[in-house]
Amino acid sequence: MRKKLTCMVAGLMVISSLAACGSKSTAPAETTKAAETKAETTAAETNEETTASEEKTAGALETATGKFTVGFDQEFPPMGFVGDNGEYTGFDLALAEEAAKRLGLEFVPQPINWDAKDMELESGNIDCIWNGFTMQGREDAYTWVGPYMANNQVFVVNGDSDIATKEDLSGKAVEVQKDSSGLNAINDNAELLGSFASLTEVADYNTALMDLESGACDAVCMDSIVAGYQIKSSGKNMKILDDTLAAEEYGIGFKKGDDALAAAVKDVLLEMVADGTVEKISNEWFGSNVFTLK
């Protein structure tokens, strides 16, 4: 009897041992299977998110005509203007054309009246405003790509003028473009504005500079980038005052909330920076790399 009991106990111990071994081998398998399932689920979710992101970007770029329409002021050299051959040209337009090409879209430069730019953008007639467009004071009104270039608001006078500082503009006739950052800068300086004999708003800076040359006004408030280019390219006897009215930066303005298209344009511009395309275009227009987008 004792021998039988001993055998039974030994048998139970063997069975218990086998059960324990079976338990140890099963748990890792179940854990591995759960981990694999979780990994597969995570990968699937990641793929879905990536696909959704790609589809969103693609949708932002797919218009009914497959075009990228850029609104610009055709009287704003060197950013955008009519060249000697009658074609639209300029630094901003060169960048925009290359960006459109890389996005697989047809580039359409669309000249607009500067004071109607918001209406053009809101109506969908243009996809963005890309033409020496100042960001300061407009930060919340658009979805921006930028800043990509620095600029100042300055005063231009004739080369033989006795005007040397902003204070010398007291009692003088000044001109500025309608709905421009130059106009905003003047309006923000009540003391300076009050010292002028008159402030006239004109449609474009070409008109203002012609008025300056003819003596119809004494000074023009405008972008330093444009002023420097105009004086150099035309050879006119004009000078830029050392006094700066306002420092600012240029950006590309998209309709508020048009984030996907803006992001796509920014990505392709950074690609152009990386491969040296932007530097090449900048050197062609300014003799140095003025592009600052990061």
Secondary structure, DSSP 8 states (H G I E B T S, - for coil): -HHHHHHHHHHHHHHHHHHHHHHHHHHHHHHHHHHHHHHHHHHHHHHHHHHHHHHHHHHHH--SS-EEEEEE-TEETTTEEE-TTSSEE-HHHHHHHHHHHHTT-EEEEEE--GGGHHHHHHHTS-SEEEEEEE-TT-TTTSEEEEEEEEEEEEEEEETT-S--SGGGGTT-EEEEETT-HHHHHHHT-HHHHHH-SEEEEES-HHHHHHHHHHTS-SEEEEEHHHHHHHHHHH--SEEEEEEEEEEEEEEEEE-TT-HHHHHHHHHHHHHHHHTTHHHHHHHHHHSS------
